[in-house]
Amino acid sequence: MWIFYVCIAALGLAVSLAIGRQTLSKNHEVQKTGLAEQEKARMERKSEDRLKRESKRMSGQQVSNGNAIPGPSGEKVKGPGDEV
């Protein structure tokens, strides 16, 4: 059993030698915490998601106000309410 502990100690020594030095920065960033900040961040994400959905929905529409609009090659594209 002592061999196992010696192997673990040797492994720990090898790992500790592989750890390098890291210099820390002198700049301090204030972290805003609390429920008010979380709610503010949630509302910002929610409004961004809503804007993305609206822009996606607007770009996906081929018909505006029931009128046919030109397609990529110039021909008119009929909408779901247009007569055949």
C-alpha positions in Angstrom: 0.0 0.0 0.0 2.9 2.4 0.7 3.9 2.1 -3.0 0.6 3.6 -4.0 1.2 6.6 -1.7 4.7 7.1 -3.0 3.4 7.1 -6.6 0.7 9.6 -5.8 3.3 11.8 -4.0 5.7 11.6 -7.0 2.8 12.5 -9.4 1.9 15.5 -7.2 5.6 16.6 -7.2 5.8 16.3 -11.0 2.5 18.3 -11.5 3.7 21.0 -9.1 6.9 21.5 -11.1 4.8 21.9 -14.3 2.9 24.8 -12.8 4.2 28.1 -14.1 4.3 31.6 -12.8 1.4 34.0 -13.7 1.6 37.7 -13.3 -1.6 39.4 -12.0 -2.8 42.6 -13.5 -3.1 45.8 -11.4 -6.4 46.8 -13.1 -9.5 46.3 -11.0 -12.9 45.7 -12.6 -16.0 46.3 -10.4 -18.4 43.4 -10.7 -22.0 44.4 -10.4 -23.9 41.8 -8.4 -27.4 41.5 -7.0 -30.9 40.9 -8.1 -31.3 44.4 -9.7 -28.3 43.8 -11.9 -29.5 40.4 -12.9 -32.9 41.7 -13.8 -31.4 44.5 -15.8 -29.2 42.0 -17.8 -32.2 39.7 -18.3 -34.3 42.5 -19.7 -31.5 43.5 -22.1 -31.2 39.9 -23.3 -34.9 39.7 -23.7 -35.1 42.9 -25.8 -32.2 41.7 -28.0 -33.9 38.4 -28.6 -37.2 40.2 -29.5 -35.4 42.4 -32.0 -33.7 39.3 -33.6 -37.1 37.6 -33.9 -38.7 40.6 -35.4 -35.9 41.2 -37.9 -36.0 37.5 -38.8 -39.7 37.6 -39.3 -39.5 40.7 -41.4 -36.8 39.2 -43.6 -38.7 36.0 -44.1 -41.8 37.7 -45.5 -42.2 37.7 -49.3 -45.4 39.6 -49.5 -46.0 43.1 -48.1 -49.6 44.3 -47.7 -50.9 41.7 -50.1 -49.0 43.0 -53.1 -46.7 40.8 -55.0 -43.0 41.8 -54.7 -40.3 41.0 -57.2 -38.3 37.9 -56.7 -34.5 37.5 -57.1 -34.7 37.2 -60.9 -37.2 40.0 -61.3 -40.5 38.0 -61.8 -43.4 38.7 -59.5 -43.8 36.3 -56.6 -47.4 35.6 -55.7 -48.4 35.6 -52.0 -50.8 33.3 -50.2 -53.8 35.6 -50.8 -53.1 36.4 -54.4 -55.3 35.0 -57.2 -53.9 32.5 -59.6 
